[in-house]
Amino acid sequence: MMAAQQQQQGGYGYGGPQAGMGAGYGQAPFGGFINDPTAQMGLQVGKTAFDAGQQYMEQNFNRYVNVGRLKHYFNVSNSYVVNKLCLVLFPWRHRPWSRQQQPMSSNGQGPYFLPPREDINSPDMYIPVMAFVTYVLLSTLLAGIRGAFRPELLGLTATNAFLTVVIEIMLLKLGTYLLNISNESQLLDLVAYSGYKFVGIIATVAISSITSGGKSTGGWVGWSVFVYTYMAIAFFLLRSLKYVLLPDNTTNAQAVAKPQRNRRIRFLAVYAYVVQLGFMWWLTRLS
């Protein structure tokens, strides 16, 4: 009888749960929900909707942004980046300023501008984007050194810098519209050129903070660096944007009349020396 009780206890005390676990292991996961025809249909419908949404996003993105053309502006090399930074900060004796073109091929493609990797005069997006990010991080770092760091300062600095670029591009597009200036890659070129001023701003903020105890522009050293970088950026933009605003009559099918050309020259001078002065001073003071 004791043996029978032990056998009964083993059956209820240990055998029962083990048997239940064994039965559980044999069951389909989620109670067989995945294998249910309705669930399979729902998963298929969800996958189809996701694929359709992804295709819609890609089509609309490609409609407003030419990915192939955008890649052209990031086609850079290490030597190009170093040489372009030197050109932006020391543009005084650079020759020539005209962009190089690939001649028309035998299959009728071209001519087109060479990528930045092969032409130092070509605008790129890599340096402006990196300079923008560096400016935001440097401004936040200096605020932390001065003991004025706040969690929202990073986003606030980035927003102010981005809005400055947007306003500048809007002014440029308004000017090109009023002056009847058309260029196939005009917008991306203008975006690229508008970002080069961050190189001069970073140099000003970095040197001034070292020589004046963390201030963005302080003392004669800070203001001297600011004046030099401002003049360098202005001269660089004045010479670089000439092919956009003042196309060569010998290579452009539509010649520009002399009065229109004079207006474009004045617009270019105002943008390079007046507009850049205001934006660079504002962004430097924000640091």
Phi, psi and chi 1 to 4 in degrees:
 res  aa     phi    psi   chi1   chi2   chi3   chi4
   1 MET       -  -37.6 -175.3  172.7  179.1      -
   2 MET   -61.9  -39.3  -66.5  -66.4  -66.4      -
   3 ALA   -64.5  -39.2      -      -      -      -
   4 ALA   -65.6  -39.7      -      -      -      -
   5 GLN   -64.5  -40.9  -69.2  179.4   -5.5      -
   6 GLN   -63.4  -41.1  -69.3  178.8   -2.9      -
   7 GLN   -63.3  -37.9 -175.1  177.7    1.8      -
   8 GLN   -68.2  -40.9 -175.1  177.8    2.8      -
   9 GLN   -65.0  -40.3  -70.0  176.8   -1.7      -
  10 GLY   -63.9  -35.3      -      -      -      -
  11 GLY   -69.5  -40.1      -      -      -      -
  12 TYR   -85.9  -35.3  -72.5  103.0      -      -
  13 GLY   -80.9  -37.9      -      -      -      -
  14 TYR  -121.5  -42.3  -62.9   97.8      -      -
  15 GLY   -64.4  -36.2      -      -      -      -
  16 GLY   -62.1  -53.2      -      -      -      -
  17 PRO   -63.2  -39.6  -26.2   35.0      -      -
  18 GLN   -63.5  -39.5  -70.3  179.7   -4.0      -
  19 ALA   -64.5  -39.2      -      -      -      -
  20 GLY   -64.2  -40.5      -      -      -      -
  21 MET   -65.7  -39.2  -67.2  176.9   62.0      -
  22 GLY   -63.0  -39.5      -      -      -      -
  23 ALA   -67.1  -35.5      -      -      -      -
  24 GLY   -65.7  -38.8      -      -      -      -
  25 TYR   -63.1  -29.4  -70.6  148.4      -      -
  26 GLY   -82.2  -11.2      -      -      -      -
  27 GLN   -80.3  154.1  -66.5  178.8   -2.5      -
  28 ALA   -71.1  146.7      -      -      -      -
  29 PRO   -61.7  147.9   21.1  -31.6      -      -
  30 PHE    58.2   32.2  -59.2  101.2      -      -
  31 GLY    63.6   27.8      -      -      -      -
  32 GLY    79.2   14.1      -      -      -      -
  33 PHE   -64.9  -38.1  173.7   76.1      -      -
  34 ILE   -64.2  -34.6  -60.9  -61.1      -      -
  35 ASN   -83.3   -2.4  -63.3  -33.4      -      -
  36 ASP   -70.4  134.6 -174.4   74.3      -      -
  37 PRO   -58.7  -37.4  -24.0   34.1      -      -
  38 THR   -65.3  -41.8  -54.6      -      -      -
  39 ALA   -64.3  -41.2      -      -      -      -
  40 GLN   -60.6  -40.2  -69.1  -71.0  -21.2      -
  41 MET   -65.6  -40.1 -176.9 -179.2  -62.1      -
  42 GLY   -64.6  -41.4      -      -      -      -
  43 LEU   -64.2  -39.3  -68.3  175.3      -      -
  44 GLN   -65.9  -42.0 -174.7   63.9   30.2      -
  45 VAL   -63.6  -41.2  171.4      -      -      -
  46 GLY   -63.4  -41.4      -      -      -      -
  47 LYS   -64.6  -40.8 -177.3  177.7 -178.3  -58.8
  48 THR   -64.0  -41.8  -56.4      -      -      -
  49 ALA   -65.6  -38.8      -      -      -      -
  50 PHE   -64.9  -43.7  177.1   79.5      -      -
  51 ASP   -63.3  -40.0  -66.5  -20.5      -      -
  52 ALA   -65.8  -41.1      -      -      -      -
  53 GLY   -65.0  -40.1      -      -      -      -
  54 GLN   -64.7  -41.4 -175.9  178.6    9.1      -
  55 GLN   -65.5  -38.0 -176.1  178.7    3.0      -
  56 TYR   -63.8  -42.7  176.0   79.9      -      -
  57 MET   -64.8  -40.9  -69.5  -65.4  -65.0      -
  58 GLU   -65.9  -41.0  -69.3  178.0   -5.4      -
  59 GLN   -64.3  -44.2  -69.0  176.4   -7.4      -
  60 ASN   -71.2  -34.6  -77.0  -88.6      -      -
  61 PHE   -65.3  -42.6 -177.3   78.8      -      -
  62 ASN   -69.9  -22.7  -67.5  -28.0      -      -
  63 ARG   -68.3  -39.1 -178.7 -168.2  -56.5  176.8
  64 TYR   -98.8  -22.8  -62.0  104.4      -      -
  65 VAL  -126.9  120.2  178.8      -      -      -
  66 ASN   -82.5  101.4 -168.9  -33.2      -      -
  67 VAL   -62.8  -40.5  178.4      -      -      -
  68 GLY   -61.5  -41.9      -      -      -      -
  69 ARG   -71.0  -34.0 -174.7  173.9  -63.4  -82.4
  70 LEU   -66.1  -36.6 -170.8   61.3      -      -
  71 LYS   -62.4  -29.7  -70.0 -179.5  178.9  179.5
  72 HIS   -57.5  -36.7  168.6   88.7      -      -
  73 TYR   -78.6  -13.5  -68.9   86.6      -      -
  74 PHE  -105.4    8.2  -73.7   93.3      -      -
  75 ASN   -84.2   79.5 -174.1    8.1      -      -
  76 VAL  -123.3  168.6  -59.8      -      -      -
  77 SER  -130.5  169.4   61.6      -      -      -
  78 ASN   -62.7  -42.1  -66.5  -27.0      -      -
  79 SER   -65.4  -37.0   59.5      -      -      -
  80 TYR   -63.3  -44.5  166.9   82.0      -      -
  81 VAL   -60.7  -45.3  172.4      -      -      -
  82 VAL   -64.1  -47.0  173.9      -      -      -
  83 ASN   -66.5  -35.2  -66.5  -29.6      -      -
  84 LYS   -71.5  -37.8 -167.3   56.8  173.0  -94.3
  85 LEU   -62.3  -41.5  -69.9  175.5      -      -
  86 CYS   -64.8  -36.8  -66.2      -      -      -
  87 LEU   -67.5  -40.5  174.5   59.7      -      -
  88 VAL   -64.6  -39.9  171.7      -      -      -
  89 LEU   -87.8  -22.7  -65.6  176.3      -      -
  90 PHE  -135.1   71.4  -52.2   99.1      -      -
  91 PRO   -91.0    3.6   34.4  -33.2      -      -
  92 TRP   -66.5  -38.4  -45.0  110.9      -      -
  93 ARG  -110.8   16.1  -56.2 -172.0   62.3  176.2
  94 HIS   -75.5  134.9  176.5   69.9      -      -
  95 ARG  -149.6  141.5  -63.0  -71.4 -172.7  -79.6
  96 PRO   -87.4  172.6   33.6  -34.9      -      -
  97 TRP  -104.0   -8.3  -71.4   91.0      -      -
  98 SER   -73.0  145.7   58.0      -      -      -
  99 ARG   -81.4  148.6  -65.9 -178.4   60.5  179.4
 100 GLN   -90.2  142.4  -60.0 -179.2   20.8      -
 101 GLN  -119.6  144.5  -74.0 -174.6  -27.3      -
 102 GLN   -83.3  123.6 -179.8   72.1   25.4      -
 103 PRO   -65.2  163.9   24.2  -33.1      -      -
 104 MET   -65.4  132.8 -177.8  175.5  -66.3      -
 105 SER   -82.2  175.4   59.2      -      -      -
 106 SER   -67.3  -26.2   58.0      -      -      -
 107 ASN   -88.0    8.3   55.9    4.7      -      -
 108 GLY    90.6    4.3      -      -      -      -
 109 GLN   -88.5  142.3  -64.6 -178.3   -6.5      -
 110 GLY   102.2 -175.5      -      -      -      -
 111 PRO   -74.2  155.3   29.1  -33.2      -      -
 112 TYR  -145.6  156.7   55.6   87.5      -      -
 113 PHE   -71.0  144.5  -70.7  119.1      -      -
 114 LEU   -71.5  151.4  -67.0  177.8      -      -
 115 PRO   -70.3  164.7   25.9  -34.9      -      -
 116 PRO   -56.1  -33.4  -25.1   33.8      -      -
 117 ARG   -57.1  -31.2  177.0 -172.8  -67.4  -90.8
 118 GLU  -107.3   -4.3  -57.3  176.7   19.3      -
 119 ASP  -146.5  113.4 -177.8   14.4      -      -
 120 ILE   -68.0  -22.0 -167.2  174.2      -      -
 121 ASN   -82.5   -4.5  -68.1  -36.1      -      -
 122 SER   -78.9  135.7  175.3      -      -      -
 123 PRO   -71.4  148.6   27.0  -33.8      -      -
 124 ASP  -133.0  165.8   70.3  -77.1      -      -
 125 MET  -101.8  -16.5  -69.1  -72.5 -168.7      -
 126 TYR   -65.3  -51.1  178.6   80.8      -      -
 127 ILE   -64.7  -46.4  -67.2  178.4      -      -
 128 PRO   -59.9  -41.3  -27.2   36.4      -      -
 129 VAL   -66.3  -46.6  170.3      -      -      -
 130 MET   -64.6  -38.2  -68.0  -63.4  102.6      -
 131 ALA   -66.9  -38.4      -      -      -      -
 132 PHE   -60.6  -49.6  179.7   90.8      -      -
 133 VAL   -63.7  -41.4  175.0      -      -      -
 134 THR   -63.9  -39.0  -57.0      -      -      -
 135 TYR   -62.1  -43.3  164.2   76.5      -      -
 136 VAL   -64.9  -45.3  173.8      -      -      -
 137 LEU   -67.6  -40.1  -64.3  178.4      -      -
 138 LEU   -66.2  -41.2  179.6   61.4      -      -
 139 SER   -62.6  -41.1  -60.1      -      -      -
 140 THR   -67.5  -39.7  -52.3      -      -      -
 141 LEU   -63.1  -44.2  175.2   62.8      -      -
 142 LEU   -65.5  -35.8  -67.1  177.3      -      -
 143 ALA   -63.6  -39.0      -      -      -      -
 144 GLY   -66.6  -36.7      -      -      -      -
 145 ILE   -65.7  -37.0  -65.9  175.6      -      -
 146 ARG   -78.5   -4.7  -65.9 -168.7  -63.1  -96.4
 147 GLY    79.4   19.4      -      -      -      -
 148 ALA  -112.5   22.3      -      -      -      -
 149 PHE   -73.8  137.7  175.7   78.0      -      -
 150 ARG  -132.5  148.5  -55.4 -172.3  -50.4  -86.1
 151 PRO   -56.8  -34.5  -24.6   34.2      -      -
 152 GLU   -84.0   -0.5   65.2  -86.1   10.6      -
 153 LEU   -67.0  -35.4 -174.9   60.9      -      -
 154 LEU   -61.9  -48.9 -171.6   65.9      -      -
 155 GLY   -68.6  -35.1      -      -      -      -
 156 LEU   -66.2  -43.1 -177.3   61.5      -      -
 157 THR   -64.7  -43.7  -56.4      -      -      -
 158 ALA   -63.0  -39.7      -      -      -      -
 159 THR   -65.5  -44.5  -58.5      -      -      -
 160 ASN   -62.7  -42.5  -71.1  -30.1      -      -
 161 ALA   -66.5  -41.2      -      -      -      -
 162 PHE   -66.0  -41.6 -179.5   75.9      -      -
 163 LEU   -64.1  -34.7  -71.3  178.2      -      -
 164 THR   -62.1  -43.4  -59.0      -      -      -
 165 VAL   -65.3  -41.3  174.3      -      -      -
 166 VAL   -62.8  -44.6  171.0      -      -      -
 167 ILE   -63.1  -40.9  -66.1  173.3      -      -
 168 GLU   -63.1  -43.5 -179.1  177.1   -9.3      -
 169 ILE   -64.8  -38.4  -63.2  -59.2      -      -
 170 MET   -64.1  -40.7  -68.3  176.6   61.5      -
 171 LEU   -64.5  -40.7  -67.7  176.3      -      -
 172 LEU   -65.4  -43.5  -79.7  172.4      -      -
 173 LYS   -65.8  -35.8  -70.7  -63.0  -66.3 -179.1
 174 LEU   -64.4  -43.1  177.4   61.4      -      -
 175 GLY   -65.0  -42.9      -      -      -      -
 176 THR   -67.2  -31.1   54.8      -      -      -
 177 TYR   -69.4  -45.4  172.8   77.6      -      -
 178 LEU   -66.7  -30.6  -65.1  177.4      -      -
 179 LEU   -92.7    4.5  -65.6  174.4      -      -
 180 ASN    58.6   48.4 -165.5   23.7      -      -
 181 ILE  -102.2  122.2  -59.6  172.2      -      -
 182 SER  -123.7  135.9   60.8      -      -      -
 183 ASN  -150.4  136.6 -172.4  -67.3      -      -
 184 GLU   -60.8  -41.3 -177.5  179.2   -1.3      -
 185 SER  -109.9   29.4   58.2      -      -      -
 186 GLN   -60.7  -46.8  178.0 -169.1  113.9      -
 187 LEU   -62.7  -49.0  178.2   59.4      -      -
 188 LEU   -65.1  -35.0  -66.4  177.3      -      -
 189 ASP   -64.1  -43.9  -72.3  -11.5      -      -
 190 LEU   -66.8  -38.0  -63.9 -179.7      -      -
 191 VAL   -62.1  -42.5  172.0      -      -      -
 192 ALA   -63.8  -47.1      -      -      -      -
 193 TYR   -67.2  -31.6  -78.2  118.9      -      -
 194 SER   -67.9  -21.1   67.1      -      -      -
 195 GLY   -86.7  -11.9      -      -      -      -
 196 TYR   -69.5  -21.5  -75.7  116.8      -      -
 197 LYS   -65.9  -22.1   62.5  174.8  167.4  -70.2
 198 PHE   -65.4  -24.2  -72.5  100.5      -      -
 199 VAL   -64.4  -47.5  176.0      -      -      -
 200 GLY   -66.5  -36.2      -      -      -      -
 201 ILE   -65.9  -41.7  -65.0  172.2      -      -
 202 ILE   -62.7  -44.1  -68.2  170.9      -      -
 203 ALA   -61.3  -41.9      -      -      -      -
 204 THR   -64.6  -48.1  -59.0      -      -      -
 205 VAL   -65.9  -41.6  172.4      -      -      -
 206 ALA   -65.8  -49.0      -      -      -      -
 207 ILE   -67.7  -41.2  -63.4  176.2      -      -
 208 SER   -66.3  -38.1  -60.6      -      -      -
 209 SER   -66.9  -29.9   61.7      -      -      -
 210 ILE   -74.6  -39.7  -65.0  173.9      -      -
 211 THR   -90.4  -12.6   59.1      -      -      -
 212 SER  -129.9   30.0   58.8      -      -      -
 213 GLY    68.3   37.7      -      -      -      -
 214 GLY    94.6   -6.3      -      -      -      -
 215 LYS   -78.7  148.9  -63.8 -179.0  179.6  179.9
 216 SER   -68.1  -47.6   56.7      -      -      -
 217 THR  -137.4  110.2   52.6      -      -      -
 218 GLY  -147.0  136.8      -      -      -      -
 219 GLY    76.4  178.0      -      -      -      -
 220 TRP   -71.3  -27.5   65.6  -88.0      -      -
 221 VAL   -67.1  -46.8  175.2      -      -      -
 222 GLY   -62.1  -44.8      -      -      -      -
 223 TRP   -70.5  -32.4  -76.0  110.1      -      -
 224 SER   -65.5  -43.6  -61.0      -      -      -
 225 VAL   -64.2  -40.0  174.2      -      -      -
 226 PHE   -63.3  -45.8  173.1   78.1      -      -
 227 VAL   -62.5  -41.6  171.3      -      -      -
 228 TYR   -66.2  -49.1  173.3   81.6      -      -
 229 THR   -64.5  -35.6   55.0      -      -      -
 230 TYR   -63.9  -45.0  153.0   68.2      -      -
 231 MET   -65.8  -36.9  -65.3  -62.6  -65.1      -
 232 ALA   -66.5  -45.9      -      -      -      -
 233 ILE   -64.0  -42.3  -63.3  -63.5      -      -
 234 ALA   -62.4  -44.3      -      -      -      -
 235 PHE   -65.8  -40.3 -176.7   79.9      -      -
 236 PHE   -61.3  -45.1  168.3   78.9      -      -
 237 LEU   -68.8  -36.8  -67.1  175.9      -      -
 238 LEU   -60.3  -42.2 -175.8   67.5      -      -
 239 ARG   -82.6  -33.6  -58.8  -53.9  -58.3  -92.2
 240 SER   -74.9  -37.8  -62.5      -      -      -
 241 LEU   -82.5    2.3  -77.1  172.8      -      -
 242 LYS   -62.6  -36.7 -177.6  179.3  178.0 -179.4
 243 TYR   -71.5  -20.6   81.8   94.3      -      -
 244 VAL   -83.2  -48.1  176.7      -      -      -
 245 LEU   -89.4  -26.6  -57.3 -179.3      -      -
 246 LEU  -128.6   72.9  -56.5  170.9      -      -
 247 PRO   -64.8  149.2   23.6  -32.7      -      -
 248 ASP   -70.7  128.0 -170.1   -2.0      -      -
 249 ASN   -66.4  -24.3  -66.2  -18.8      -      -
 250 THR   -76.2  -23.5   60.3      -      -      -
 251 THR  -109.9  -10.2   58.5      -      -      -
 252 ASN  -102.7  132.0 -167.7   -1.7      -      -
 253 ALA   -66.2  -30.0      -      -      -      -
 254 GLN  -105.0  105.3 -176.9  179.4    4.2      -
 255 ALA   -70.0  148.3      -      -      -      -
 256 VAL   -98.0  126.3 -180.0      -      -      -
 257 ALA   -64.9  155.6      -      -      -      -
 258 LYS   -62.2  -45.3 -173.3  175.0 -179.1  179.1
 259 PRO   -59.8  -41.8  -23.2   34.3      -      -
 260 GLN   -65.9  -38.0 -177.7   76.6   -9.8      -
 261 ARG   -64.6  -39.3 -175.7  178.4 -179.8   86.4
 262 ASN   -64.7  -39.1  -67.6  -25.5      -      -
 263 ARG   -65.2  -37.7  -73.6 -167.6  -67.6  -91.2
 264 ARG   -67.1  -37.0  -67.2 -175.4 -179.6 -175.1
 265 ILE   -63.7  -43.3  -67.7  175.8      -      -
 266 ARG   -65.0  -41.4  -70.2 -166.9  -66.1  -91.8
 267 PHE   -62.0  -42.8  171.7   74.6      -      -
 268 LEU   -63.9  -40.6 -179.9   58.3      -      -
 269 ALA   -66.2  -41.0      -      -      -      -
 270 VAL   -64.9  -41.9  169.7      -      -      -
 271 TYR   -65.8  -43.7  167.1   72.3      -      -
 272 ALA   -71.8  -36.8      -      -      -      -
 273 TYR  -107.3  -31.3  -72.9   97.4      -      -
 274 VAL   -94.0  -53.2  178.5      -      -      -
 275 VAL   -63.7  -43.6  174.7      -      -      -
 276 GLN   -65.3  -34.8  -67.2  -56.2  -50.9      -
 277 LEU   -61.5  -46.2  175.5   61.5      -      -
 278 GLY   -64.9  -45.5      -      -      -      -
 279 PHE   -68.9  -42.1  -76.3  138.2      -      -
 280 MET   -66.8  -39.8  -69.9 -174.1   66.5      -
 281 TRP   -64.0  -42.8  179.1   84.6      -      -
 282 TRP   -64.2  -47.5  170.6 -110.1      -      -
 283 LEU   -67.8  -31.6  -68.2  173.3      -      -
 284 THR   -70.1  -39.5  -57.0      -      -      -
 285 ARG   -68.9  -26.4  -58.7  -56.1  -59.8  175.2
 286 LEU   -72.5  -17.3  -70.9  177.4      -      -
 287 SER   -77.0      -  -57.5      -      -      -
